[in-house]
Every structure is written in C-alpha cells, then in structure tokens.
Amino acid sequence: MDVILLEDVEKLGSRGEVVTTADGYARNYLLPKGLAEVATPGKVAEIRRRQQALEEKKARDAERADELVEMLGKTVLTITAQAGEDGKLFGSVTNADIAAEIASARKVNIDKKKINLPDPIKETGDYLVEVEVHPGKVATMKVIVAAAG
C-alpha cells in the first residue's frame, strides 16, 4: 500500500515522502497512529507542488541572503556610547545594540542571536563583527565604537 508519511518514521522515511509498505503495517500501525495517510493521486500531486514551492522559496531566500551578505559587508556602523577618558565604556555594546543599529541604518531586521560577538564590547575602537544572515552565509562588517560627546 502506498502511503504519505505525516511524520518521520524510523527505518521507513521522512515526513512528506510517499512510501510503499505492507497493507497490514499501514492499516494497523501507520494510519491509526496518524503517522501516515493513504496516497491518492490528488494528495501526491499536492505534495509535489508543495515541495516544488518550498524549493523555489529556498532558492529565493539564498539569493536574497547573498545580496544581504554583500550589503552588510560594505556597511560600517558607528555606535556612540558614554566612555571615560581612557576609552573604557560606562557599560557595553552588545549584540542587541548592534542589531538595533543595523535595523536603523539598513532597514534590515537581524536577530541578535545571529550576531557573533563572543563578549560585549567594553572599549572604544574598531571591531569586525560576523553576522549570520542565512545558514552557511556569514557577513563580516566593521563596527566603530566611539565615545559620546
């Protein structure tokens, strides 16, 4: 019997796949537990359309990520913060501060968790910051932390 898997099933297949199983296994285990549904031609065609749309979306997202990596690579952010005469900040510049500055300068929302900043910045100066814009696509941008006033 051909079934469409609704969940990942160990040793059988992953979600969305059309697999052939024994009739009894499908009727007595997969269907009652909601792990699969009977594969009709209409449902199979719908799954193929969904998979194709998903692949097209992934391709568009990857292309957009390339453009974003290029744009962020050319970006230089200047963040002003209160600092003492020795260049030490009264506080620190964090991932959230950098994300907010990117949003205001480039109108792009980046999750603060995607900004690779091992420790908060606590001194004035120039820093290179890595921003993950898409899985496997990382932009390196320059951040200048200057003393306010």
Buried (B, 14 or more C-beta within 10 A) or exposed (E): BEBBBBEEBEEBBEEBBBBEBEEEBBBEBBBEEEBBBEBEEEEEEEBEEEEEEEEEEEEEBEEEBEEBBEBBEEBEBEBEBEBEEEEEBEEBBBBEBBBBBBEEEBEBEBEBEBBEBEEEBBBBEEBEBEBBBBEEBBBEBBBEBBBEE
